[in-house]
Amino acid sequence: MPPFVSGSVAVKNLVHTVEYAAEGETAANTTTHPEPETARGLHIGGSALDFKQFHFHTPSEHRINGMHYAGELHMVHKSADGKRAAVVGFLIDVVDQAQENPVFAQLLAHLPTNASAPAVHVEGGMLDTAPFVAATKGNFFTYSGSLTTPPCTEGVTWLIPASPLKMSVKQLKALQQVIGFSARPTQFNKGVADARKTKDHEDVAAPAGGDAPSAAYGKLEVPTGH
């Protein structure tokens, strides 16, 4: 998953979550990844999937070894024909209140508190995914499931980095005040048992099954409906 800088973004309060939808073209973060032709999303199974939107859940919808995280950020990608979708689900952990995450600070600055208000349109450059991409270069879980928000599309490739992103207590409270509790209950899925290793600066591909479970990261529990 190469890093990119977003074009203009429409931020909308959907009651159950806050969605940041791409309106314009994304561009390569050429500082960290000098290949703009591959910098707009994911390449999975030979298909190019473009970044479409991201949204939050509190608490996390996935659990590792039975443990919920404070939140979860879903980056949704789709193919040009709309037939294939993938979601990178970043778990969010809370750190000391004084250690605000500058990426989340920028995103939460545009947090709409009123669900009846029109979308807020933010000019390009609000989202630079380089800090998120760093989390995908280690171990991650992958499985085939469905979207957890409407229209709940099935056959979606999920990628869950085992290393969580960091958010301050203050930032988490700001998010919770807007979206409240917005996570589906989990179910234990024996087929989602292992963390995989990606290579630096390579496109993320959904690995086939068969690897031995990772003792370091354990079992992943997925939201109901998957």
Secondary structure, 3 states (H helix, E strand, C coil): CCCEECCCEEEEECCCCEEEEECCCCEECCCCCCCHHHCCEEEECCEEEEEEEEEEECCCCCEECCEECCEEEEEEEECCCCCCEEEEEEEEEEECCCCCCHHHHHHHCCCCCCCCCCCEEECCCCCECHHHHHHCCCEEEEEEEECCCCCCCEEEEEEEECCCEEEEHHHHHHHHHHHCCCCCCEEECCCCCCCEECCCCCCCCCCCCCCCCCCCCCCEEEECCC
